[in-house]
Amino acid sequence: MTNLLHIYGQIAWHDEVTIIGDKTSLTKLRDAIEEAINKDSSMTDGVVNDGEGFNILIINDNNIDKLPLPYSDEVASEKNQDIWKVLIDLIAKHFSQERLNEYFSKKI
């Protein structure tokens, strides 16, 4: 299986983020990041080693201080539920349903 990519996010403050992938997946991720740098947003995908696929939305935005904290552990996770709307609105701004459908239609 190729295009394998695992992204292990921060559980709490000061934890590392680990990205492990094969050459194909890391190259796709690099290219998607480069596209977001140049065009404000991009999309790619990956697969974990159990065969489940996932999408990666990449956004270049200077207002990152207004976004919810990305930690996954309950002790460190974002408690302000209202701030999640900021993230949802940012994603919707860059990834309209039409754009998402266009991206996914290329995958079928």
Secondary structure, DSSP 8 states (H G I E B T S, - for coil): --SBEEEE--SSTT---EEEE-HHHHHHHHHHHHHHHHHSEEEEEEE-TTS-EEEEEEE--S-GGGS-----STTTS---GGGHHHHHHHHHHHS-HHHHHHHHHTT-
